[in-house]
């Protein structure tokens, strides 16, 4: 059974940093593209970043480029999101998502999310 | 403002069929697959439709997706009270090089 367990969310001040982790089980992380998708309180879904299976290819939404870094430790089946220079608009529930190539890169499995709150 | 446009809310009575639209552009829906996700309050989204019209294992055939040109839709037939949820469409955008979501549609079963 695929399971994704996010951690690392916290209340931080504007300009500070935070590192999110996503522990994956039930599949081999290096075989899967992964994404982070966030949802601000009461708002819709927003894709943030994606990483190819080997981590060699990454993509980001413009608003986080240069501030966020997606990475992975495939030996530990863990995905990360390093978040620097945090802003108020980064406040959201961050989901770790397993993408499925055979489904057209659908966001197939979702974790329960970890909450990031950025205060001013 | 979301790149993909959905109606903020839709409603229907039990047993009816409801359709949720998703409008995009040539660089997203016009070129790439359309996906649909279902989200209940306080829970993570769930994949409902992939590759425009395919259902993952376990999704009832009451849910169906379609795409034509730069728009797509999700139809739910035989509506049930437990279908009340938020529904989001999504696609990859070649011009922006990002995944884009619709703003979400809240389905109310009257």
Interface residues (C-beta under 8 A of the other chain):
Chain A: X35 X37 X44 X45 X46 X47 X50 X59 X61 X62 X95 X100 X103 X104 X105 X106 X107 X108 X110 X111 X112 X113
Chain B: X2 X33 X35 X37 X39 X43 X44 X45 X46 X47 X50 X51 X54 X56 X88 X90 X92 X97 X98 X99 X100 X101 X102 X103 X104
